[in-house]
Amino acid sequence: MARLEESRISGPGNGKVMYIPPMEPWGKRFAAAAFRSIGYDARALDEDASTMAIGQKHTGGGECVPCPATTGALLAAMERDNVQPENVIFFMPTACGPCRFGQYAKLNRMIFERKGWDKVQIMSPSAENAYEGIDTDARMLIYHALIASDVMRKMTHRTRPYEIDKGAVDRVVERYTVKMEASFSAGNKAEVENAISACARELAALPKHTAPRPLVGVVGEIYVRCDPFLNHDLCRRIEELGGEAWLAPISEWIMYTNHLRHLLVKEQPQGMKAILERARIWLETRYFFNRIEHKYYELASDILKDRHEHPIDVLLEEGCKYLPWHFEGEAVLTLGRAALFVKKDGAKAIVNASPMFCMPGTITTSVFPQLERELGVPVICNFYDGSGNPNQSLVPMMHYITEPYRTAQAEEQEKAAAATKQIPRKITRQMLKAN
């Protein structure tokens, strides 16, 4: 049965203003564009120190940091845009397992009522049914948007550490991001696909350094690990310290919630209804989710041929070596993906990013010393609360894992410097011969 928030908000938007939380730079823009294609005036929220202060003013102080971040961004946007509460929808999904993210929508409702904004609606689809509370067409288009955001982010992280012209990758990616927003707004998936393919070709053609860098797998709570504002630009900091970051994707959670339904149905009495439900979930996963993911990654194969994700059942198999799958939530995903980063993808270190007070983050932090011994690579567990400089903890680890790569990098720099010095001499000799 659809939950109240789901049933009353599903369907065309009829021009209502929908605000999308600022979880991930590409995801929020593409998701907002996808909602615009079905009639919502969807807007991606922005965040900074001032919106965080607003959120902290309206929360108790013990919530994990995505709560004041999303709340403050929404309240600031509503005040700025002067939108009437009855015309506002806040997109705030819920989650399962030992995570307070599932309570954000309830807290938001209390905050709205205290401000006299009781007519603000909340679109709050649940992970318990893999977000089926969203209108089917919108749900499928949003999945396209999330996969596209994963691909754009991966292409950025795969190429930016090696760029010679600083800022070139960000400029190319932003240009195609704008094009893809327009395509999602028009519901034109073919143009989205063309943009991904063209962006991959252009990035592949950029001048780049060839000296290798150590790969760092980034896992953890999905909101904080994906939000550069909250994690103090973690992936860019890894790049600045000489590494290349591979961030676990947003789509991992969607795959997990869908697969979790399959596992739960499997444990029920195996009547015809259960068999049909398992078959439906299997078909949806194999013939929609996996097919779209494979297609988008193939479009970006010029960049991402060695950056594909592992099947969700393989990821859970690794994670279940440390936690049972019945312990729902991100902890089992974090542990499983970290193991695969090292065993299958060649990562030389792992960073586990979580909000302060995060229960799944606390659990994985207690288990990671065991993985660190088994895998033979360093693991940094950082907790973020919107203050300080937690990424300073990366410095000694990055110094350690980049040491074997410094000789190749130094040699490449010397060759580049020598080539630059020789250019004027060649020009001078040519001018003398001409005279």
C-alpha positions as CSV (number, residue, x, y, z in Angstrom):
1,M,0.0,0.0,0.0
2,A,1.3,3.5,-0.9
3,R,2.2,5.7,2.1
4,L,0.2,8.9,2.6
5,E,3.0,11.2,1.3
6,E,3.4,9.0,-1.8
7,S,-0.2,8.6,-2.7
8,R,-1.1,12.3,-2.5
9,I,1.9,13.6,-4.5
10,S,2.3,11.1,-7.3
11,G,1.3,12.0,-10.8
12,P,1.8,15.2,-12.9
13,G,3.1,18.2,-11.1
14,N,0.6,20.8,-12.4
15,G,3.2,23.5,-12.1
16,K,3.9,23.2,-8.4
17,V,7.3,24.2,-7.2
18,M,9.4,21.2,-6.2
19,Y,12.7,21.6,-4.4
20,I,15.3,18.9,-4.8
21,P,17.9,18.4,-2.0
22,P,21.5,19.3,-2.9
23,M,22.9,15.9,-2.3
24,E,25.1,15.5,-5.5
25,P,26.1,18.2,-8.0
26,W,24.9,16.3,-11.1
27,G,22.2,14.3,-9.6
28,K,20.2,17.2,-8.2
29,R,20.3,19.0,-11.5
30,F,19.3,16.0,-13.6
31,A,16.6,14.9,-11.2
32,A,15.1,18.4,-11.1
33,A,15.1,18.5,-14.9
34,A,13.4,15.0,-15.0
35,F,10.6,16.3,-12.8
36,R,10.2,19.4,-14.9
37,S,9.5,17.1,-17.9
38,I,6.3,15.9,-16.1
39,G,5.0,19.3,-15.1
40,Y,6.7,20.3,-11.9
41,D,8.5,23.6,-11.5
42,A,11.5,21.6,-10.1
43,R,14.5,23.5,-8.7
44,A,17.7,22.1,-7.4
45,L,18.6,23.5,-4.0
46,D,22.0,25.2,-3.3
47,E,23.8,25.2,0.0
48,D,26.5,27.2,1.7
49,A,27.5,28.3,5.2
50,S,24.5,30.6,5.5
51,T,21.9,27.9,4.6
52,M,23.6,25.5,7.0
53,A,23.3,28.0,9.8
54,I,19.5,28.3,9.0
55,G,19.2,24.6,9.2
56,Q,21.0,24.3,12.5
57,K,18.8,27.0,13.9
58,H,15.7,24.9,13.2
59,T,17.1,21.5,14.3
60,G,18.2,20.2,17.7
61,G,21.9,19.7,17.1
62,G,22.0,16.0,17.5
63,E,20.9,15.2,13.9
64,C,23.3,13.9,11.3
65,V,24.5,16.7,9.1
66,P,22.4,16.1,6.0
67,C,19.3,17.0,8.1
68,P,20.2,20.7,8.8
69,A,21.8,20.9,5.4
70,T,18.7,20.0,3.5
71,T,16.3,21.8,5.9
72,G,18.3,25.0,5.8
73,A,18.7,24.9,2.0
74,L,14.9,24.5,1.6
75,L,13.9,27.2,4.1
76,A,16.4,29.7,2.5
77,A,15.1,29.0,-1.0
78,M,11.4,29.4,0.1
79,E,12.2,32.8,1.7
80,R,14.2,33.9,-1.3
81,D,11.7,32.8,-3.9
82,N,8.7,34.0,-1.9
83,V,6.7,30.9,-2.9
84,Q,3.4,30.3,-1.1
85,P,3.6,27.1,1.0
86,E,0.5,25.5,-0.7
87,N,2.4,25.6,-4.0
88,V,5.6,23.9,-2.6
89,I,6.6,20.2,-2.7
90,F,9.7,19.1,-0.9
91,F,11.3,15.9,-2.4
92,M,12.6,14.0,0.7
93,P,12.8,10.2,0.3
94,T,13.1,7.9,3.3
95,A,15.4,5.0,3.9
96,C,15.3,1.7,5.8
97,G,17.7,0.2,8.3
98,P,19.4,1.8,11.4
99,C,19.5,5.3,9.9
100,R,17.7,8.5,10.9
101,F,17.4,9.6,7.3
102,G,14.0,7.9,7.4
103,Q,12.9,10.5,10.0
104,Y,13.8,13.6,8.1
105,A,10.4,14.0,6.4
106,K,8.7,13.8,9.9
107,L,11.0,16.4,11.3
108,N,10.6,18.6,8.3
109,R,6.8,18.4,8.8
110,M,7.2,19.6,12.4
111,I,9.4,22.5,11.3
112,F,7.0,23.6,8.6
113,E,4.1,23.5,11.1
114,R,6.0,25.6,13.6
115,K,6.5,28.2,10.8
116,G,2.9,28.1,9.8
117,W,3.8,26.3,6.6
118,D,1.6,23.3,7.2
119,K,0.4,23.3,3.6
120,V,3.9,22.5,2.3
121,Q,3.7,19.0,0.8
122,I,6.4,16.4,1.1
123,M,7.1,13.8,-1.6
124,S,8.5,11.1,0.5
125,P,8.9,7.8,-1.4
126,S,10.3,4.9,0.6
127,A,13.2,2.6,0.2
128,E,11.0,-0.1,1.6
129,N,9.3,-0.5,-1.8
130,A,12.3,0.7,-3.9
131,Y,10.6,4.1,-4.3
132,E,7.6,2.8,-6.2
133,G,5.5,5.6,-4.6
134,I,6.7,7.9,-7.3
135,D,4.7,7.9,-10.6
136,T,6.1,5.1,-12.7
137,D,7.2,7.2,-15.7
138,A,8.8,9.7,-13.3
139,R,10.5,6.9,-11.4
140,M,12.1,5.5,-14.5
141,L,13.2,8.9,-15.9
142,I,14.7,9.7,-12.5
143,Y,16.7,6.5,-12.7
144,H,18.0,7.6,-16.1
145,A,19.0,10.9,-14.4
146,L,20.8,9.2,-11.5
147,I,22.8,6.9,-13.8
148,A,23.7,9.9,-16.0
149,S,24.9,11.7,-13.0
150,D,27.0,8.7,-11.9
151,V,28.6,8.6,-15.4
152,M,29.3,12.3,-15.5
153,R,30.9,12.3,-12.1
154,K,33.0,9.2,-12.9
155,M,34.2,10.7,-16.1
156,T,35.2,13.9,-14.2
157,H,37.1,11.9,-11.5
158,R,38.7,9.6,-14.1
159,T,40.2,12.5,-16.1
160,R,40.6,15.5,-13.9
161,P,43.6,14.3,-11.9
162,Y,45.6,13.9,-15.2
163,E,44.7,17.1,-17.0
164,I,47.5,19.4,-18.1
165,D,45.3,22.4,-18.6
166,K,43.9,23.0,-15.1
167,G,40.2,23.4,-15.2
168,A,39.7,22.0,-18.7
169,V,37.8,18.9,-17.5
170,D,35.4,20.9,-15.3
171,R,34.7,23.3,-18.2
172,V,34.0,20.5,-20.7
173,V,31.8,18.6,-18.2
174,E,29.8,21.7,-17.2
175,R,29.1,22.5,-20.9
176,Y,27.6,19.0,-21.4
177,T,25.8,19.1,-18.1
178,V,23.9,22.1,-19.2
179,K,22.9,20.3,-22.4
180,M,21.8,17.3,-20.5
181,E,19.7,19.3,-18.2
182,A,17.8,20.7,-21.2
183,S,17.4,17.2,-22.6
184,F,16.0,15.8,-19.4
185,S,13.6,18.7,-19.1
186,A,12.3,17.9,-22.6
187,G,12.2,14.1,-21.7
188,N,14.6,13.5,-24.6
189,K,16.7,10.6,-23.5
190,A,18.3,10.2,-27.0
191,E,19.9,13.7,-26.6
192,V,21.1,12.7,-23.1
193,E,22.8,9.7,-24.6
194,N,24.4,11.8,-27.4
195,A,25.7,14.3,-24.9
196,I,27.3,11.6,-22.7
197,S,29.0,10.1,-25.8
198,A,30.2,13.5,-27.1
199,C,31.5,14.5,-23.6
200,A,33.5,11.2,-23.3
201,R,35.1,11.8,-26.7
202,E,36.0,15.4,-25.9
203,L,37.5,14.4,-22.5
204,A,39.5,11.6,-24.0
205,A,41.0,14.1,-26.5
206,L,42.2,16.5,-23.8
207,P,46.0,16.7,-23.3
208,K,46.9,14.7,-20.1
209,H,49.7,13.5,-17.9
210,T,50.4,9.8,-18.3
211,A,52.2,9.1,-15.0
212,P,49.9,6.8,-12.9
213,R,48.3,7.8,-9.6
214,P,47.1,5.5,-6.8
215,L,43.4,4.8,-6.8
216,V,41.4,5.6,-3.7
217,G,38.0,4.0,-3.2
218,V,35.4,6.3,-1.5
219,V,32.5,4.6,0.4
220,G,30.2,5.5,3.2
221,E,26.9,7.1,3.9
222,I,25.4,8.0,0.5
223,Y,24.5,11.7,1.2
224,V,27.8,12.8,2.8
225,R,30.1,10.9,0.4
226,C,28.3,12.4,-2.6
227,D,28.0,16.0,-1.3
228,P,31.1,18.1,-1.9
229,F,29.9,20.8,0.4
230,L,29.4,18.5,3.4
231,N,32.5,16.4,2.8
232,H,34.8,19.4,2.1
233,D,35.3,18.4,-1.5
234,L,36.8,15.0,-0.5
235,C,37.4,13.7,-4.0
236,R,39.1,16.9,-5.2
237,R,41.3,16.8,-2.0
238,I,42.4,13.2,-2.9
239,E,43.4,14.5,-6.3
240,E,45.3,17.5,-4.8
241,L,47.2,15.0,-2.7
242,G,48.3,12.9,-5.7
243,G,45.6,10.3,-6.0
244,E,42.6,9.4,-8.1
245,A,39.2,9.0,-6.4
246,W,36.6,6.4,-7.3
247,L,33.3,7.3,-5.5
248,A,30.7,4.6,-4.9
249,P,27.7,5.6,-7.1
250,I,24.2,6.8,-6.2
251,S,22.7,4.0,-8.3
252,E,24.2,1.5,-5.8
253,W,21.4,2.3,-3.4
254,I,18.7,2.0,-6.0
255,M,20.0,-1.4,-7.0
256,Y,20.2,-2.4,-3.4
257,T,16.7,-1.4,-2.4
258,N,15.3,-3.3,-5.4
259,H,17.5,-6.4,-4.7
260,L,16.5,-6.2,-1.0
261,R,12.8,-6.7,-2.0
262,H,13.8,-9.8,-3.9
263,L,15.6,-11.2,-0.8
264,L,12.7,-10.4,1.5
265,V,10.1,-12.0,-0.8
266,K,12.3,-15.0,-1.1
267,E,12.0,-15.6,2.6
268,Q,8.2,-15.5,2.5
269,P,6.0,-18.6,1.9
270,Q,6.5,-19.5,-1.8
271,G,2.9,-19.2,-3.1
272,M,2.1,-18.0,-6.6
273,K,2.0,-14.4,-5.4
274,A,5.5,-14.5,-4.1
275,I,6.8,-16.2,-7.2
276,L,5.2,-13.6,-9.4
277,E,6.6,-10.8,-7.3
278,R,10.1,-12.3,-7.4
279,A,9.8,-12.6,-11.2
280,R,8.7,-9.0,-11.5
281,I,11.6,-7.7,-9.5
282,W,14.1,-9.8,-11.4
283,L,12.8,-8.6,-14.7
284,E,12.8,-4.9,-13.6
285,T,16.4,-5.3,-12.4
286,R,17.7,-7.2,-15.3
287,Y,15.8,-5.6,-18.2
288,F,15.6,-2.0,-17.0
289,F,18.0,-1.0,-14.3
290,N,21.0,-3.1,-15.5
291,R,20.3,-2.5,-19.2
292,I,20.2,1.3,-18.7
293,E,23.3,1.3,-16.6
294,H,25.2,-0.9,-19.2
295,K,24.1,1.4,-22.0
296,Y,25.2,4.6,-20.4
297,Y,28.6,3.2,-19.4
298,E,29.1,1.9,-23.0
299,L,28.4,5.5,-24.3
300,A,31.2,6.7,-22.0
301,S,33.6,3.8,-22.8
302,D,36.3,6.1,-24.1
303,I,36.7,7.1,-20.4
304,L,35.1,4.5,-18.3
305,K,36.0,1.1,-19.8
306,D,37.8,0.2,-16.6
307,R,35.4,1.9,-14.2
308,H,32.2,-0.3,-14.3
309,E,30.4,-1.2,-11.1
310,H,30.0,-4.7,-9.9
311,P,26.6,-6.5,-9.8
312,I,24.7,-5.8,-6.6
313,D,24.5,-9.5,-5.6
314,V,28.3,-9.7,-5.8
315,L,28.6,-6.6,-3.7
316,L,26.3,-8.0,-1.0
317,E,28.1,-11.3,-1.1
318,E,31.3,-9.5,0.0
319,G,29.5,-7.3,2.5
320,C,27.8,-10.3,4.1
321,K,31.1,-11.7,5.1
322,Y,31.0,-9.0,7.8
323,L,27.3,-8.2,8.4
324,P,24.1,-10.2,7.6
325,W,22.0,-8.7,4.8
326,H,19.1,-8.7,7.2
327,F,20.8,-5.8,8.9
328,E,19.3,-3.4,6.3
329,G,21.0,-0.2,5.3
330,E,24.3,1.2,4.0
331,A,26.7,-0.6,6.4
332,V,26.7,-3.9,4.4
333,L,27.1,-1.9,1.1
334,T,30.0,0.1,2.5
335,L,31.9,-2.9,3.6
336,G,31.2,-4.9,0.5
337,R,32.2,-2.1,-1.9
338,A,35.3,-1.4,0.0
339,A,36.4,-5.0,-0.3
340,L,35.7,-5.0,-4.1
341,F,37.6,-1.7,-4.5
342,V,40.7,-3.5,-3.3
343,K,40.2,-7.0,-4.6
344,K,38.8,-6.2,-8.0
345,D,39.5,-2.6,-8.9
346,G,43.1,-2.1,-7.6
347,A,42.4,0.6,-5.0
348,K,45.4,1.3,-2.8
349,A,43.4,2.9,0.0
350,I,39.8,3.4,1.2
351,V,38.1,6.4,2.6
352,N,34.8,5.9,4.6
353,A,32.8,9.1,4.7
354,S,29.9,9.4,7.2
355,P,28.0,12.1,9.0
356,M,28.7,12.7,12.7
357,F,26.5,10.5,14.8
358,C,25.8,8.2,11.9
359,M,24.8,4.7,13.1
360,P,25.8,2.8,9.9
361,G,29.0,4.8,9.8
362,T,29.8,4.0,13.5
363,I,29.2,0.3,12.8
364,T,31.4,0.2,9.7
365,T,34.2,2.1,11.4
366,S,34.3,-0.6,14.1
367,V,34.6,-3.3,11.4
368,F,37.1,-1.6,9.1
369,P,40.2,-2.5,11.2
370,Q,39.4,-6.1,10.3
371,L,39.2,-5.3,6.6
372,E,42.3,-3.2,6.8
373,R,44.2,-6.3,8.1
374,E,42.7,-8.6,5.6
375,L,43.1,-6.4,2.5
376,G,46.4,-4.9,3.4
377,V,45.5,-1.3,2.5
378,P,45.0,1.7,4.8
379,V,41.5,2.8,5.6
380,I,40.5,6.3,6.8
381,C,37.1,6.7,8.5
382,N,36.1,10.4,8.5
383,F,33.0,11.8,10.2
384,Y,31.6,15.2,9.0
385,D,29.4,17.7,10.8
386,G,29.9,20.8,8.6
387,S,32.8,22.2,10.5
388,G,36.6,21.9,10.8
389,N,38.8,20.2,8.3
390,P,38.3,16.4,8.6
391,N,40.1,15.8,5.4
392,Q,43.4,16.7,7.0
393,S,43.5,13.1,8.1
394,L,44.1,12.1,4.5
395,V,47.5,13.8,4.3
396,P,49.7,11.1,5.9
397,M,47.9,8.2,4.2
398,M,48.2,9.9,0.8
399,H,51.9,10.6,1.4
400,Y,52.3,6.9,2.1
401,I,50.4,5.5,-0.9
402,T,51.8,8.0,-3.5
403,E,55.4,7.3,-2.7
404,P,55.8,4.5,-5.2
405,Y,54.4,6.8,-7.9
406,R,56.6,9.8,-7.4
407,T,59.5,8.7,-9.5
408,A,57.3,8.3,-12.6
409,Q,55.6,11.6,-12.0
410,A,58.9,13.4,-11.5
411,E,60.3,11.9,-14.7
412,E,57.3,13.0,-16.7
413,Q,57.6,16.5,-15.3
414,E,61.3,16.7,-16.2
415,K,60.6,15.6,-19.8
416,A,57.8,18.2,-20.1
417,A,60.1,20.9,-18.7
418,A,62.9,19.9,-21.1
419,A,60.6,19.9,-24.1
420,T,59.4,23.4,-23.2
421,K,63.0,24.6,-23.0
422,Q,63.8,23.2,-26.4
423,I,61.0,24.9,-28.3
424,P,62.6,28.4,-28.4
425,R,66.0,26.9,-29.5
426,K,64.3,25.1,-32.4
427,I,62.6,28.3,-33.5
428,T,65.8,30.3,-33.3
429,R,67.7,27.7,-35.4
430,Q,64.9,27.8,-38.0
431,M,65.1,31.6,-38.1
432,L,68.8,31.6,-38.6
433,K,68.6,29.2,-41.5
434,A,65.9,31.3,-43.1
435,N,68.1,34.4,-42.9
